[in-house]
Amino acid sequence: MAEDSSSSTEVSASPCLSTRGATTPGKGSVRGVDVASPIVMFTGFVDKTLEKMVVKLGGKMTTSIDECTHLVTERVRRTVKFLGCMCLGKHIVQPAWLEACNKAKRFVDHNPYHVKDTEAEEKFHFELQRSLQMARGQSVLAGYQIFTSPKCIPEPSQMKGI
């Protein structure tokens, strides 16, 4: 987050934190996510062909972090969608997952397709998969008060969703 000492805004806890673990294991599930009907969101790129394929296979597209079960992106990003999904422990996968699903004509196990961005993980001193696993057990920011400045990226109004 960028710093600006002129003023700050306190960001309260997001109601989306209550959705952690909202996906219930069911028939055809992989680690608690029903792979027969994932709810997919993209960040960092738009691919109408992949969007149509998700729906054709029985999944849904969304723009809601709370509703999403799988975020599709090529790498670690500082977007509201990415950060929100990371804080909620959502599955963050490469577009290759959807390509494999299309080839199999069904949704396949997402685990081999998790995003791995060594460069960003080294730069920001974290391990994405470890962070996601931790987020599935508890709120990543539990016990912290978060303050933002007007020039913070993402902007303070968007930080509430994270």
Contact map, one row per residue, 1 for C-alpha under 8 A:
111000000000000000000000000000000000000000000000000000000000000000000000000000000000000000000000000000000000000000000000000000000000000000000000000100011100000000
111100000000000000000000000000000000000000000000000000000000000000000000000000000000000000000000000000000000000000000000000000000000000000000000000010111000000000
111110000000000000000000000000000000000000000000000000000000000000000000000000000000000000000000000000000000000000000000000000000000000000000000000110110000000000
011111110000000000000000000000000000000000000000000000000000000000000000000000000000000000000000000000000000000000000000000000000000000000000000000011110000000000
001111110000000000000000000000000000000000000000000000000000000000000000000000000000000000000000000000000000000000000000000000000000000000000000000010000000000000
000111110000000000000000000000000000000000000000000000000000000000000000000000000000000000000000000000000000000000000000000000000000000000000000000010000000000000
000111111000000000000000000000000000000000000000000000000000000000000000000000000000000000000000000000000000000000000000000000000000000000000000000011000000000000
000111111100000000000000000000000000000000000000000000000000000000000000000000000000000000000000000000000000000000000000000000000000000000000000001111000000000000
000000111110000000000000000000000000000000000000000000000000000000000000000000000000000000000000000000000000000000000000000000000000000000000000001111000001000000
000000011111000000000000000000000000000000000000000000000000000000000000000000000000000000000000000000000000000000000000000000000000000000000000111100000000000000
000000001111100000000000000000000000000000000000000000000000000000000000000000000000000000000000000000000000000000000000000000000000000000000000111100000001001100
000000000111110000000000000000000000000000000000000000000000000000000000000000000000000000000000000000000000000000000000000000000000000000000000110000000000000100
000000000011111010000000000000000000000000000000000000000000000000000000000000000000000000000000000000000000000000000000000000000000000000000000000000000000000100
000000000001111110000000000000000000000000000000000000000000000000000000000000000000000000000000000000000000000000000000000000000000000000000000000000000000000111
000000000000111111100000000000000000000000000000000000000000000000000000000000000000000000000000000000000000000000000000000000000000000000000000000000000000000010
000000000000011111110000000000000000000000000000000000000000000001000000000000000000000000000000000000000000000000000000000000000000000000000000000000000000000010
000000000000111111110000000000000000000000000000000000000000000000000000000000000000000100000000000000000000000000000000000000000000000000100000000000000000000000
000000000000001111110000000000000000000000000000000000000000000000000000000000000000000000000000000000000000000000000000000000000000000000000000000000000000000000
000000000000001111111100000000000000000000000000000000000000000001000000000000000000000100000000000000000000000000000000000000000000000000000000000000000000000000
000000000000000111111100000000000000000000000000000000000000000000000000000000000000000110000000000000000000000000000000000000000000000100000000000000000000000000
000000000000000000111111000000000000000000000000000000000000000000000000000000000000000000000000000000000000000000000000000000000000000100000000000000000000000000
000000000000000000111111000000000000000000000000000000000000000000000000000000000000000000000000000000000000000000000000000000000000000000000000000000000000000000
000000000000000000001111100000011100000000000000000000000000000000001000000000000000000000000000000000000000000000000000000000000000000000000000000000000000000000
000000000000000000001111110000011100000000000000000000000000000000000000000000000000000000000000000000000000000000000000000000000000000000000000000000000000000000
000000000000000000000011111011111100000000000000000000000000000000000000000000000000000000000000000000000000000000000000000000000000000000000000000000000000000000
000000000000000000000001111110011100000000000000000000000000000000000000000000000000000000000000000000000000000000000000000000000000000000000000000000000000000000
000000000000000000000000111110000100000000000000000000000000000000000000000000000000000000000000000000000000000000000000000000000000000000000000000000000000000000
000000000000000000000000011111000111000000000000000000000000000000000000000000000000000000000000000000000000000000000000000000000000000000000000000000000000000000
000000000000000000000000111111111111000000000000000000000000000000000000000000000000000000000000000000000000000000000000000000000000000000000000000000000000000000
000000000000000000000000100111111110000000000000000000000000000000000000000000000000000000000000000000000000100000000000000000000000000000000000000000000000000000
000000000000000000000000100011111000000000000000000000000000000000000000000000000000000000000000000000000000000000000000000000000000000000000000000000000000000000
000000000000000000000011110011111100000000000000000000000000000000000000000000000000000000000000000000000000000000000000000000000000000000000000000000000000000000
000000000000000000000011110011111110010000000000000000000000000000001000000000000000000000000000000000000000000000000000000000000000000000000000000000000000000000
000000000000000000000011111111011111110000000000000000000000000000000000000000000000000000000000000000000000000000000000000000000000000000000000000000000000000000
000000000000000000000000000111001111110000000000000000000000000000000000000000000000000000000000000000000011100000000000000000000000000000000000000000000000000000
000000000000000000000000000110000111110000000000000000000110000000000000000000000000000000000000000000000110000000000000000000000000000000000000000000000000000000
000000000000000000000000000000000111111000000000000000001111000000000000000000000000000000000000000000000010000000000000000000000000000000000000000000000000000000
000000000000000000000000000000001111111100000000000000000011000000011100000000000000000000000000000000000000000000000000000000000000000000000000000000000000000000
000000000000000000000000000000000000111110000000000000000011110000111100000000000000000000000000000000000000000000000000000000000000000000000000000000000000000000
000000000000000000000000000000000000011111000000000001000011110000011111000000000000000000000000000000000000000000000000000000000000000000000000000000000000000000
000000000000000000000000000000000000001111100000000000000000111110010111000000000000000000000000000000000000000000000000000000000000000000000000000000000000000000
000000000000000000000000000000000000000111111100000000000000000000000011100000000000000000000000000000000000000000000000000000000000000000000000000000000000000000
000000000000000000000000000000000000000011111100000000000000000000000011100000101100000000000000000000000000000000000000000000000000000000000000000000000000000000
000000000000000000000000000000000000000001111100000000000000000000000000110010000000000000000000000000000000000000000000000000000000000000000000000000000000000000
000000000000000000000000000000000000000001111110000000000000000000000000100000000000000000000000000000000000000000000000000000000000000000000000000000000000000000
000000000000000000000000000000000000000001111111000000000000000000000000000000000000000000000000000000000000000000000000000000000000000000000000000000000000000000
000000000000000000000000000000000000000000001111111000000000000000000000000000000000000000000000000000000000000000000000000000000000000000000000000000000000000000
000000000000000000000000000000000000000000000111111100000000000000000000000000000000000000000000000000000000000000000000000000000000000000000000000000000000000000
000000000000000000000000000000000000000000000011111110000000000000000000000000000000000000000000000000000000000000000000000000000000000000000000000000000000000000
000000000000000000000000000000000000000000000011111111000000000000000000000000000000000000000000011000000000000000000000000000000000000000000000000000000000000000
000000000000000000000000000000000000000000000011111111100000100000000000000000000000000000000000000000000000000000000000000000000000000000000000000000000000000000
000000000000000000000000000000000000000000000001111111110000000000000000000000000000000000000000000000000000000000000000000000000000000000000000000000000000000000
000000000000000000000000000000000000000000000000111111111000000000000000000000000000000000000000010001000000000000000000000000000000000000000000000000000000000000
000000000000000000000000000000000000000100000000011111111111100000000000000000000000000000000000010000000000000000000000000000000000000000000000000000000000000000
000000000000000000000000000000000000000000000000001111111111100000000000000000000000000000000000000000000000000000000000000000000000000000000000000000000000000000
000000000000000000000000000000000000000000000000000111111110000000000000000000000000000000000000000000000000000000000000000000000000000000000000000000000000000000
000000000000000000000000000000000000100000000000000011111110000000000000000000000000000000000000000001001110000000000000000000000000000000000000000000000000000000
000000000000000000000000000000000001100000000000000001111111000000000000000000000000000000000000000000000000000000000000000000000000000000000000000000000000000000
000000000000000000000000000000000001111100000000000001111111100000000000000000000000000000000000000000000000000000000000000000000000000000000000000000000000000000
000000000000000000000000000000000000111100000000000001100111110000000000000000000000000000000000000000000000000000000000000000000000000000000000000000000000000000
000000000000000000000000000000000000001110000000001001100011111000000000000000000000000000000000000000000000000000000000000000000000000000000000000000000000000000
000000000000000000000000000000000000001110000000000000000001111100110000000000000000000000000000000000000000000000000000000000000000000000000000000000000000000000
000000000000000000000000000000000000000010000000000000000000111110010000000000000000000000000000000000000000000000000000000000000000000000000000000000000000000000
000000000000000000000000000000000000000010000000000000000000011111110000000000000000000000000000000000000000000000000000000000000000000000000000000000000000000000
000000000000000000000000000000000000000010000000000000000000001111110000000000001001100000000000000000000000000000000000000000000000000000000000000000000000000000
000000000000000100100000000000000000000000000000000000000000000111110000000000000000000000000000000000000000000000000000000000000000000000000000000000000000000000
000000000000000000000000000000000000001000000000000000000000010111111000000000000000000000000000000000000000000000000000000000000000000000000000000000000000000000
000000000000000000000000000000000000011110000000000000000000011111111110000000000000100001000000000000000000000000000000000000000000000000000000000000000000000000
000000000000000000000010000000001000011100000000000000000000000000111110000000000000000001100000000000000000000000000000000000000000000000000000000000000000000000
000000000000000000000000000000000000011110000000000000000000000000011111000000000000000001111000000000000000000000000000000000000000000000000000000000000000000000
000000000000000000000000000000000000000111100000000000000000000000011111100000001100100001111000000000000000000000000000000000000000000000000000000000000000000000
000000000000000000000000000000000000000111100000000000000000000000000111110000000000000000011110000000000000000000000000000000000000000000000000000000000000000000
000000000000000000000000000000000000000001111000000000000000000000000011111100000000000000011110000000000000000000100000000000000000000000000000000000000000000000
000000000000000000000000000000000000000000010000000000000000000000000001111100000000000000001110000000000000000000100000000000000000000000000000000000000000000000
000000000000000000000000000000000000000000000000000000000000000000000000111110000000000000000100000000000000000000111000000000000000000000000000000000000000000000
000000000000000000000000000000000000000000000000000000000000000000000000111111000100000000000000000000000000000000111001100000000000000000000000000000000000000000
000000000000000000000000000000000000000000010000000000000000000000000000001111100110000000000000000000000000000000000000000000000000000000000000000000000000000000
000000000000000000000000000000000000000000000000000000000000000000000000000111110110000000000000000000000000000000000000000000000000000000000000000000000100000000
000000000000000000000000000000000000000000100000000000000000000000000000000011111110000000000000000000000000000000000000000000000000000000000000000000000100000000
000000000000000000000000000000000000000000000000000000000000000000000000000001111111000000000000000000000000000000000000000000000000000000000000000000000100011011
000000000000000000000000000000000000000000100000000000000000000010000010000000111111100000000000000000000000000000000000000000000000000000000000000000000000000000
000000000000000000000000000000000000000000100000000000000000000000000010000111111111110000000000000000000000000000000000000000000000000000000000000000000000000000
000000000000000000000000000000000000000000000000000000000000000000000000000011111111111000000000000000000000000000000000000000000000000000000000000000000000000001
000000000000000000000000000000000000000000000000000000000000000010000000000000011111111100000000000000000000000000000000000000000000000000000000000000000000000011
000000000000000000000000000000000000000000000000000000000000000010010010000000001111111111110000000000000000000000000000000000000000000000000000000000000000000001
000000000000000000000000000000000000000000000000000000000000000000000000000000000111111111010000000000000000000000000000000000000011001000000000000000000000000000
000000000000000000000000000000000000000000000000000000000000000000000000000000000011111111000000000000000000000000000000000000000001001000111000000000000000000001
000000000000000010110000000000000000000000000000000000000000000000000000000000000001111111000000000000000000000000000000000000000001001100110000000000000000000000
000000000000000000010000000000000000000000000000000000000000000000000000000000000000111111100000000000000000000000000000000000000011111100000000000000000000000000
000000000000000000000000000000000000000000000000000000000000000000011110000000000000111111110000000000000000000000000000000000000001000100000000000000000000000000
000000000000000000000000000000000000000000000000000000000000000000001110000000000000100011111000000000000000010001000000000000000001000000000000000000000000000000
000000000000000000000000000000000000000000000000000000000000000000000111100000000000110001111100000000000000000001100000000000000000000000000000000000000000000000
000000000000000000000000000000000000000000000000000000000000000000000111110000000000000000111110100000000000010011100000000000000000000000000000000000000000000000
000000000000000000000000000000000000000000000000000000000000000000000001111000000000000000011111110000000000000011100000000000000000000000000000000000000000000000
000000000000000000000000000000000000000000000000000000000000000000000001110000000000000000001111111000000000000000000000000000000000000000000000000000000000000000
000000000000000000000000000000000000000000000000000000000000000000000000000000000000000000000111111100000000000010000000000000000000000000000000000000000000000000
000000000000000000000000000000000000000000000000000000000000000000000000000000000000000000001111111110000001010010000000000000000000000000000000000000000000000000
000000000000000000000000000000000000000000000000010011000000000000000000000000000000000000000111111111000010000000000000000000000000000000000000000000000000000000
000000000000000000000000000000000000000000000000010000000000000000000000000000000000000000000011111111100000000000000000000000000000000000000000000000000000000000
000000000000000000000000000000000000000000000000000000000000000000000000000000000000000000000001111111110001000000000000000000000000000000000000000000000000000000
000000000000000000000000000000000000000000000000000000000000000000000000000000000000000000000000111111111111000000000000000000000000000000000000000000000000000000
000000000000000000000000000000000000000000000000000010001000000000000000000000000000000000000000011111111110000000000000000000000000000000000000000000000000000000
000000000000000000000000000000000000000000000000000000000000000000000000000000000000000000000000001111111100000000000000000000000000000000000000000000000000000000
000000000000000000000000000000000000000000000000000000000000000000000000000000000000000000000000000111111111000000000000000000000000000000000000000000000000000000
000000000000000000000000000000000000000000000000000000001000000000000000000000000000000000000000000011111110000000000000000000000000000000000000000000000000000000
000000000000000000000000000000000001000000000000000000001000000000000000000000000000000000000000000011111111000000000000000000000000000000000000000000000000000000
000000000000000000000000000000000011100000000000000000001000000000000000000000000000000000000000010011011111100000000000000000000000000000000000000000000000000000
000000000000000000000000000000000010000000000000000000000000000000000000000000000000000000000000100110010111110000000000000000000000000000000000000000000000000000
000000000000000000000000000001000010000000000000000000000000000000000000000000000000000000000000000000000011111100000000000000000000000000000000000000000000000000
000000000000000000000000000000000000000000000000000000000000000000000000000000000000000000101000100000000001111111000000000000000000000000000000000000000000000000
000000000000000000000000000000000000000000000000000000000000000000000000000000000000000000000000000000000000111111000000000000000000000000000000000000000000000000
000000000000000000000000000000000000000000000000000000000000000000000000000000000000000000000000000000000000111111000000000000000000000000000000000000000000000000
000000000000000000000000000000000000000000000000000000000000000000000000000000000000000000001101100000000000011111100000000000000000000000000000000000000000000000
000000000000000000000000000000000000000000000000000000000000000000000000000000000000000000111100000000000000011111110000000000001000000000000000000000000000000000
000000000000000000000000000000000000000000000000000000000000000000000000111100000000000000011100000000000000000011111000000000010000000000000000000000000000000000
000000000000000000000000000000000000000000000000000000000000000000000000001100000000000000000000000000000000000001111100000000010000000000000000000000000000000000
000000000000000000000000000000000000000000000000000000000000000000000000001100000000000000000000000000000000000000111111100000000000000000000000000000000000000000
000000000000000000000000000000000000000000000000000000000000000000000000000000000000000000000000000000000000000000011111110000000000000000000000000000000000000000
000000000000000000000000000000000000000000000000000000000000000000000000000000000000000000000000000000000000000000001111111000000000000000000000000000000000000000
000000000000000000000000000000000000000000000000000000000000000000000000000100000000000000000000000000000000000000001111111100000000000000000000000000000000000000
000000000000000000000000000000000000000000000000000000000000000000000000000100000000000000000000000000000000000000001111111111110000000000000000000000000000000000
000000000000000000000000000000000000000000000000000000000000000000000000000000000000000000000000000000000000000000000111111111000000000000000000000000000000000000
000000000000000000000000000000000000000000000000000000000000000000000000000000000000000000000000000000000000000000000011111110000000000000000000000000000000000000
000000000000000000000000000000000000000000000000000000000000000000000000000000000000000000000000000000000000000000000001111111000000000000000000000000000000000000
000000000000000000000000000000000000000000000000000000000000000000000000000000000000000000000000000000000000000000000000111111100000000000000000000000000000000000
000000000000000000000000000000000000000000000000000000000000000000000000000000000000000000000000000000000000000000000000110111110010000000000000000000000000000000
000000000000000000000000000000000000000000000000000000000000000000000000000000000000000000000000000000000000000000000000100011111110000000000000000000000000000000
000000000000000000000000000000000000000000000000000000000000000000000000000000000000000000000000000000000000000000110000100001111111000000000000000000000000000000
000000000000000000000000000000000000000000000000000000000000000000000000000000000000000000000000000000000000000001000000000000111111100000000000000000000000000000
000000000000000000000000000000000000000000000000000000000000000000000000000000000000000000000000000000000000000000000000000000111111110000000000000000000000000000
000000000000000000000000000000000000000000000000000000000000000000000000000000000000010010000000000000000000000000000000000001111111111000010000000000000000000000
000000000000000000000000000000000000000000000000000000000000000000000000000000000000011111100000000000000000000000000000000000011111111100000000000000000000000000
000000000000000000000000000000000000000000000000000000000000000000000000000000000000000010000000000000000000000000000000000000001111111110000000000000000000000000
000000000000000000000000000000000000000000000000000000000000000000000000000000000000000010000000000000000000000000000000000000000111111111010000000000000000000000
000000000000000000000000000000000000000000000000000000000000000000000000000000000000011110000000000000000000000000000000000000000011111111110000000000000000000000
000000000000000000011000000000000000000000000000000000000000000000000000000000000000000111000000000000000000000000000000000000000001111111100000000000000000000000
000000000000000000000000000000000000000000000000000000000000000000000000000000000000000000000000000000000000000000000000000000000000111111100000000000000000000000
000000000000000000000000000000000000000000000000000000000000000000000000000000000000000000000000000000000000000000000000000000000000011111110100000000000000000000
000000000000000010000000000000000000000000000000000000000000000000000000000000000000001100000000000000000000000000000000000000000000001111111100000000000000000000
000000000000000000000000000000000000000000000000000000000000000000000000000000000000001100000000000000000000000000000000000000000010011001111100000000000000000000
000000000000000000000000000000000000000000000000000000000000000000000000000000000000001000000000000000000000000000000000000000000000000000111111000000000000000000
000000000000000000000000000000000000000000000000000000000000000000000000000000000000000000000000000000000000000000000000000000000000000001111111000000000000000000
000000000000000000000000000000000000000000000000000000000000000000000000000000000000000000000000000000000000000000000000000000000000000000001111100000000000000000
000000000000000000000000000000000000000000000000000000000000000000000000000000000000000000000000000000000000000000000000000000000000000000001111110000000000000000
000000000111000000000000000000000000000000000000000000000000000000000000000000000000000000000000000000000000000000000000000000000000000000000011111000000000000000
000000000111000000000000000000000000000000000000000000000000000000000000000000000000000000000000000000000000000000000000000000000000000000000001111100000000000000
000000011110000000000000000000000000000000000000000000000000000000000000000000000000000000000000000000000000000000000000000000000000000000000000111110000000000000
101000011110000000000000000000000000000000000000000000000000000000000000000000000000000000000000000000000000000000000000000000000000000000000000011111010001000000
011111111000000000000000000000000000000000000000000000000000000000000000000000000000000000000000000000000000000000000000000000000000000000000000001111110001000000
000100111000000000000000000000000000000000000000000000000000000000000000000000000000000000000000000000000000000000000000000000000000000000000000000111110011000000
011100000000000000000000000000000000000000000000000000000000000000000000000000000000000000000000000000000000000000000000000000000000000000000000000011111010000000
111100000000000000000000000000000000000000000000000000000000000000000000000000000000000000000000000000000000000000000000000000000000000000000000000111111111000000
110000000000000000000000000000000000000000000000000000000000000000000000000000000000000000000000000000000000000000000000000000000000000000000000000000111111000000
100000000000000000000000000000000000000000000000000000000000000000000000000001110000000000000000000000000000000000000000000000000000000000000000000000011111011000
000000000000000000000000000000000000000000000000000000000000000000000000000000000000000000000000000000000000000000000000000000000000000000000000000001111111111000
000000001010000000000000000000000000000000000000000000000000000000000000000000000000000000000000000000000000000000000000000000000000000000000000000111011111111100
000000000000000000000000000000000000000000000000000000000000000000000000000000000000000000000000000000000000000000000000000000000000000000000000000000000011111100
000000000000000000000000000000000000000000000000000000000000000000000000000000010000000000000000000000000000000000000000000000000000000000000000000000000111111111
000000000010000000000000000000000000000000000000000000000000000000000000000000010000000000000000000000000000000000000000000000000000000000000000000000000111111111
000000000011110000000000000000000000000000000000000000000000000000000000000000000000000000000000000000000000000000000000000000000000000000000000000000000001111111
000000000000011100000000000000000000000000000000000000000000000000000000000000010001000000000000000000000000000000000000000000000000000000000000000000000000011111
000000000000010000000000000000000000000000000000000000000000000000000000000000010011101000000000000000000000000000000000000000000000000000000000000000000000011111
